Amino acid sequence: MVEFETKETREITFGNNKFLEVARKVAKTPEGENEFISISKGFVVPTGQKRFKNALGFPAEKEILEKLVEALQQIM
C-alpha cells in the first residue's frame, strides 16, 4: 500500500474558480520512500471544496526542476 505525505504546497489561482497546485510530496511504501513534485489543475465548487481534474508528477530532482523553470521562462 502506498501512503502519500504532502510536504509543501503553493497555489496559483486563475480564471473563474480555477487553480494550479504545485506540491512537494513523498510516496511511502514498505520498500522505501520516493519524493516527487506534483502539478495539479483543479477548480473550486460553489461549496468551497476543491476538485482536481489533471495532475503531473515527476521526481524532485534539482536538474529536472531547473530545466522545467528554464523551459517555462523560454516560452514566455
N, CA, C and O atoms as a GROMACS GRO file, in nm:
protein
  304
    1MET      N    1   0.083  -0.118   0.000
    1MET     CA    2   0.000   0.000   0.000
    1MET      C    3   0.088   0.125   0.000
    1MET      O    4   0.191   0.130   0.068
    2VAL      N    5   0.048   0.225  -0.075
    2VAL     CA    6   0.122   0.350  -0.084
    2VAL      C    7   0.054   0.455   0.003
    2VAL      O    8  -0.067   0.473  -0.002
    3GLU      N    9   0.135   0.522   0.082
    3GLU     CA   10   0.085   0.633   0.165
    3GLU      C   11   0.152   0.760   0.115
    3GLU      O   12   0.273   0.763   0.094
    4PHE      N   13   0.074   0.866   0.094
    4PHE     CA   14   0.127   0.991   0.044
    4PHE      C   15   0.131   1.096   0.155
    4PHE      O   16   0.036   1.109   0.233
    5GLU      N   17   0.241   1.169   0.160
    5GLU     CA   18   0.255   1.279   0.255
    5GLU      C   19   0.289   1.405   0.176
    5GLU      O   20   0.382   1.405   0.095
    6THR      N   21   0.215   1.512   0.200
    6THR     CA   22   0.241   1.640   0.134
    6THR      C   23   0.334   1.722   0.222
    6THR      O   24   0.300   1.752   0.337
    7LYS      N   25   0.449   1.757   0.169
    7LYS     CA   26   0.549   1.835   0.244
    7LYS      C   27   0.522   1.986   0.235
    7LYS      O   28   0.534   2.057   0.334
    8GLU      N   29   0.486   2.032   0.114
    8GLU     CA   30   0.469   2.177   0.093
    8GLU      C   31   0.384   2.198  -0.032
    8GLU      O   32   0.395   2.123  -0.129
    9THR      N   33   0.300   2.301  -0.030
    9THR     CA   34   0.219   2.332  -0.148
    9THR      C   35   0.217   2.482  -0.174
    9THR      O   36   0.235   2.564  -0.084
   10ARG      N   37   0.196   2.515  -0.299
   10ARG     CA   38   0.174   2.654  -0.344
   10ARG      C   39   0.056   2.649  -0.440
   10ARG      O   40   0.043   2.555  -0.519
   11GLU      N   41  -0.028   2.750  -0.433
   11GLU     CA   42  -0.146   2.753  -0.520
   11GLU      C   43  -0.146   2.879  -0.605
   11GLU      O   44  -0.115   2.988  -0.558
   12ILE      N   45  -0.182   2.861  -0.731
   12ILE     CA   46  -0.192   2.972  -0.826
   12ILE      C   47  -0.337   2.974  -0.875
   12ILE      O   48  -0.382   2.879  -0.939
   13THR      N   49  -0.409   3.081  -0.845
   13THR     CA   50  -0.548   3.091  -0.890
   13THR      C   51  -0.554   3.166  -1.022
   13THR      O   52  -0.472   3.254  -1.049
   14PHE      N   53  -0.653   3.129  -1.105
   14PHE     CA   54  -0.673   3.196  -1.233
   14PHE      C   55  -0.816   3.172  -1.278
   14PHE      O   56  -0.882   3.080  -1.231
   15GLY      N   57  -0.863   3.256  -1.370
   15GLY     CA   58  -0.997   3.238  -1.427
   15GLY      C   59  -1.105   3.237  -1.320
   15GLY      O   60  -1.089   3.290  -1.211
   16ASN      N   61  -1.217   3.174  -1.355
   16ASN     CA   62  -1.329   3.161  -1.263
   16ASN      C   63  -1.315   3.033  -1.180
   16ASN      O   64  -1.342   2.923  -1.229
   17ASN      N   65  -1.273   3.048  -1.055
   17ASN     CA   66  -1.264   2.937  -0.960
   17ASN      C   67  -1.168   2.826  -1.004
   17ASN      O   68  -1.187   2.710  -0.965
   18LYS      N   69  -1.065   2.858  -1.083
   18LYS     CA   70  -0.968   2.758  -1.126
   18LYS      C   71  -0.837   2.779  -1.052
   18LYS      O   72  -0.809   2.889  -1.004
   19PHE      N   73  -0.758   2.674  -1.042
   19PHE     CA   74  -0.629   2.686  -0.974
   19PHE      C   75  -0.531   2.580  -1.024
   19PHE      O   76  -0.569   2.477  -1.078
   20LEU      N   77  -0.403   2.610  -1.002
   20LEU     CA   78  -0.295   2.514  -1.018
   20LEU      C   79  -0.236   2.494  -0.879
   20LEU      O   80  -0.217   2.591  -0.805
   21GLU      N   81  -0.208   2.371  -0.843
   21GLU     CA   82  -0.143   2.343  -0.716
   21GLU      C   83  -0.008   2.278  -0.746
   21GLU      O   84  -0.001   2.176  -0.813
   22VAL      N   85   0.098   2.338  -0.695
   22VAL     CA   86   0.233   2.283  -0.708
   22VAL      C   87   0.270   2.231  -0.569
   22VAL      O   88   0.266   2.306  -0.472
   23ALA      N   89   0.306   2.104  -0.561
   23ALA     CA   90   0.331   2.044  -0.430
   23ALA      C   91   0.454   1.954  -0.432
   23ALA      O   92   0.487   1.892  -0.534
   24ARG      N   93   0.520   1.948  -0.318
   24ARG     CA   94   0.629   1.851  -0.296
   24ARG      C   95   0.569   1.743  -0.208
   24ARG      O   96   0.520   1.770  -0.098
   25LYS      N   97   0.574   1.618  -0.258
   25LYS     CA   98   0.510   1.507  -0.188
   25LYS      C   99   0.607   1.390  -0.173
   25LYS      O  100   0.708   1.382  -0.243
   26VAL      N  101   0.574   1.301  -0.080
   26VAL     CA  102   0.652   1.179  -0.060
   26VAL      C  103   0.556   1.061  -0.068
   26VAL      O  104   0.453   1.058   0.000
   27ALA      N  105   0.591   0.964  -0.150
   27ALA     CA  106   0.517   0.838  -0.157
   27ALA      C  107   0.593   0.737  -0.070
   27ALA      O  108   0.711   0.713  -0.091
   28LYS      N  109   0.523   0.680   0.029
   28LYS     CA  110   0.585   0.586   0.122
   28LYS      C  111   0.528   0.446   0.100
   28LYS      O  112   0.406   0.427   0.098
   29THR      N  113   0.618   0.350   0.082
   29THR     CA  114   0.581   0.210   0.068
   29THR      C  115   0.666   0.128   0.165
   29THR      O  116   0.762   0.181   0.221
   30PRO      N  117   0.634   0.002   0.185
   30PRO     CA  118   0.720  -0.082   0.271
   30PRO      C  119   0.864  -0.091   0.218
   30PRO      O  120   0.956  -0.116   0.296
   31GLU      N  121   0.882  -0.071   0.088
   31GLU     CA  122   1.016  -0.079   0.028
   31GLU      C  123   1.096   0.049   0.044
   31GLU      O  124   1.218   0.048   0.026
   32GLY      N  125   1.032   0.161   0.077
   32GLY     CA  126   1.104   0.287   0.092
   32GLY      C  127   1.018   0.407   0.057
   32GLY      O  128   0.896   0.397   0.045
   33GLU      N  129   1.084   0.521   0.041
   33GLU     CA  130   1.016   0.647   0.012
   33GLU      C  131   1.065   0.703  -0.121
   33GLU      O  132   1.179   0.680  -0.163
   34ASN      N  133   0.976   0.779  -0.187
   34ASN     CA  134   1.009   0.842  -0.313
   34ASN      C  135   0.952   0.983  -0.312
   34ASN      O  136   0.830   1.001  -0.305
   35GLU      N  137   1.039   1.083  -0.318
   35GLU     CA  138   0.993   1.222  -0.317
   35GLU      C  139   0.971   1.270  -0.460
   35GLU      O  140   1.050   1.240  -0.550
   36PHE      N  141   0.860   1.344  -0.481
   36PHE     CA  142   0.828   1.392  -0.615
   36PHE      C  143   0.756   1.526  -0.609
   36PHE      O  144   0.708   1.568  -0.505
   37ILE      N  145   0.751   1.590  -0.726
   37ILE     CA  146   0.680   1.717  -0.742
   37ILE      C  147   0.552   1.687  -0.817
   37ILE      O  148   0.552   1.612  -0.914
   38SER      N  149   0.442   1.745  -0.772
   38SER     CA  150   0.313   1.727  -0.836
   38SER      C  151   0.259   1.863  -0.879
   38SER      O  152   0.259   1.958  -0.800
   39ILE      N  153   0.212   1.872  -1.004
   39ILE     CA  154   0.144   1.992  -1.052
   39ILE      C  155   0.003   1.947  -1.089
   39ILE      O  156  -0.016   1.866  -1.180
   40SER      N  157  -0.096   2.000  -1.017
   40SER     CA  158  -0.235   1.960  -1.038
   40SER      C  159  -0.319   2.078  -1.081
   40SER      O  160  -0.298   2.191  -1.036
   41LYS      N  161  -0.416   2.051  -1.168
   41LYS     CA  162  -0.510   2.152  -1.214
   41LYS      C  163  -0.646   2.118  -1.154
   41LYS      O  164  -0.685   2.002  -1.150
   42GLY      N  165  -0.718   2.222  -1.106
   42GLY     CA  166  -0.847   2.194  -1.047
   42GLY      C  167  -0.938   2.316  -1.047
   42GLY      O  168  -0.907   2.419  -1.106
   43PHE      N  169  -1.050   2.301  -0.978
   43PHE     CA  170  -1.147   2.409  -0.967
   43PHE      C  171  -1.213   2.402  -0.831
   43PHE      O  172  -1.206   2.301  -0.761
   44VAL      N  173  -1.278   2.512  -0.793
   44VAL     CA  174  -1.347   2.520  -0.664
   44VAL      C  175  -1.497   2.520  -0.691
   44VAL      O  176  -1.546   2.601  -0.769
   45VAL      N  177  -1.568   2.429  -0.626
   45VAL     CA  178  -1.714   2.421  -0.642
   45VAL      C  179  -1.781   2.527  -0.554
   45VAL      O  180  -1.716   2.581  -0.465
   46PRO      N  181  -1.909   2.558  -0.578
   46PRO     CA  182  -1.977   2.662  -0.501
   46PRO      C  183  -1.972   2.644  -0.348
   46PRO      O  184  -1.980   2.742  -0.275
   47THR      N  185  -1.957   2.520  -0.300
   47THR     CA  186  -1.949   2.496  -0.156
   47THR      C  187  -1.810   2.528  -0.100
   47THR      O  188  -1.790   2.524   0.021
   48GLY      N  189  -1.714   2.559  -0.190
   48GLY     CA  190  -1.579   2.592  -0.147
   48GLY      C  191  -1.482   2.476  -0.152
   48GLY      O  192  -1.363   2.494  -0.127
   49GLN      N  193  -1.530   2.357  -0.184
   49GLN     CA  194  -1.443   2.240  -0.192
   49GLN      C  195  -1.361   2.242  -0.321
   49GLN      O  196  -1.408   2.289  -0.425
   50LYS      N  197  -1.239   2.192  -0.312
   50LYS     CA  198  -1.152   2.183  -0.429
   50LYS      C  199  -1.173   2.049  -0.499
   50LYS      O  200  -1.185   1.945  -0.435
   51ARG      N  201  -1.178   2.055  -0.630
   51ARG     CA  202  -1.186   1.935  -0.713
   51ARG      C  203  -1.068   1.937  -0.808
   51ARG      O  204  -1.037   2.041  -0.868
   52PHE      N  205  -1.003   1.823  -0.823
   52PHE     CA  206  -0.886   1.813  -0.909
   52PHE      C  207  -0.924   1.742  -1.039
   52PHE      O  208  -0.996   1.643  -1.038
   53LYS      N  209  -0.871   1.795  -1.152
   53LYS     CA  210  -0.902   1.738  -1.283
   53LYS      C  211  -0.784   1.660  -1.340
   53LYS      O  212  -0.801   1.547  -1.385
   54ASN      N  213  -0.666   1.719  -1.340
   54ASN     CA  214  -0.549   1.659  -1.401
   54ASN      C  215  -0.428   1.679  -1.310
   54ASN      O  216  -0.424   1.773  -1.230
   55ALA      N  217  -0.330   1.591  -1.324
   55ALA     CA  218  -0.207   1.606  -1.245
   55ALA      C  219  -0.088   1.550  -1.323
   55ALA      O  220  -0.101   1.462  -1.408
   56LEU      N  221   0.026   1.606  -1.291
   56LEU     CA  222   0.153   1.564  -1.350
   56LEU      C  223   0.251   1.547  -1.235
   56LEU      O  224   0.263   1.636  -1.150
   57GLY      N  225   0.321   1.437  -1.231
   57GLY     CA  226   0.420   1.416  -1.125
   57GLY      C  227   0.554   1.377  -1.184
   57GLY      O  228   0.560   1.309  -1.287
   58PHE      N  229   0.662   1.421  -1.119
   58PHE     CA  230   0.796   1.387  -1.165
   58PHE      C  231   0.891   1.393  -1.046
   58PHE      O  232   0.860   1.458  -0.946
   59PRO      N  233   1.007   1.324  -1.054
   59PRO     CA  234   1.100   1.320  -0.941
   59PRO      C  235   1.143   1.459  -0.896
   59PRO      O  236   1.161   1.549  -0.978
   60ALA      N  237   1.159   1.476  -0.767
   60ALA     CA  238   1.201   1.604  -0.710
   60ALA      C  239   1.353   1.616  -0.718
   60ALA      O  240   1.422   1.622  -0.616
   61GLU      N  241   1.404   1.618  -0.839
   61GLU     CA  242   1.547   1.631  -0.862
   61GLU      C  243   1.577   1.772  -0.912
   61GLU      O  244   1.506   1.826  -0.996
   62LYS      N  245   1.683   1.830  -0.858
   62LYS     CA  246   1.717   1.969  -0.889
   62LYS      C  247   1.733   1.992  -1.039
   62LYS      O  248   1.687   2.093  -1.091
   63GLU      N  249   1.798   1.900  -1.109
   63GLU     CA  250   1.822   1.916  -1.253
   63GLU      C  251   1.690   1.924  -1.331
   63GLU      O  252   1.676   2.007  -1.420
   64ILE      N  253   1.596   1.839  -1.296
   64ILE     CA  254   1.466   1.840  -1.364
   64ILE      C  255   1.393   1.971  -1.337
   64ILE      O  256   1.338   2.032  -1.429
   65LEU      N  257   1.393   2.015  -1.212
   65LEU     CA  258   1.326   2.140  -1.176
   65LEU      C  259   1.388   2.259  -1.248
   65LEU      O  260   1.316   2.346  -1.297
   66GLU      N  261   1.519   2.264  -1.255
   66GLU     CA  262   1.587   2.374  -1.324
   66GLU      C  263   1.551   2.377  -1.472
   66GLU      O  264   1.528   2.484  -1.529
   67LYS      N  265   1.546   2.260  -1.535
   67LYS     CA  266   1.511   2.253  -1.677
   67LYS      C  267   1.365   2.292  -1.700
   67LYS      O  268   1.334   2.356  -1.801
   68LEU      N  269   1.277   2.256  -1.608
   68LEU     CA  270   1.136   2.294  -1.620
   68LEU      C  271   1.121   2.446  -1.609
   68LEU      O  272   1.050   2.506  -1.689
   69VAL      N  273   1.186   2.506  -1.511
   69VAL     CA  274   1.180   2.652  -1.494
   69VAL      C  275   1.236   2.722  -1.618
   69VAL      O  276   1.178   2.820  -1.666
   70GLU      N  277   1.348   2.672  -1.668
   70GLU     CA  278   1.410   2.731  -1.787
   70GLU      C  279   1.317   2.721  -1.908
   70GLU      O  280   1.302   2.817  -1.984
   71ALA      N  281   1.254   2.606  -1.926
   71ALA     CA  282   1.163   2.588  -2.040
   71ALA      C  283   1.043   2.682  -2.029
   71ALA      O  284   1.001   2.740  -2.130
   72LEU      N  285   0.989   2.698  -1.910
   72LEU     CA  286   0.875   2.789  -1.891
   72LEU      C  287   0.916   2.934  -1.920
   72LEU      O  288   0.840   3.008  -1.982
   73GLN      N  289   1.033   2.972  -1.874
   73GLN     CA  290   1.079   3.109  -1.899
   73GLN      C  291   1.105   3.133  -2.048
   73GLN      O  292   1.082   3.243  -2.096
   74GLN      N  293   1.152   3.033  -2.119
   74GLN     CA  294   1.182   3.049  -2.261
   74GLN      C  295   1.057   3.065  -2.346
   74GLN      O  296   1.062   3.130  -2.451
   75ILE      N  297   0.946   3.008  -2.305
   75ILE     CA  298   0.825   3.018  -2.387
   75ILE      C  299   0.743   3.143  -2.355
   75ILE      O  300   0.640   3.167  -2.418
   76MET      N  301   0.785   3.220  -2.259
   76MET     CA  302   0.711   3.342  -2.222
   76MET      C  303   0.754   3.457  -2.308
   76MET      O  304   0.702   3.568  -2.291
   0.00000   0.00000   0.00000
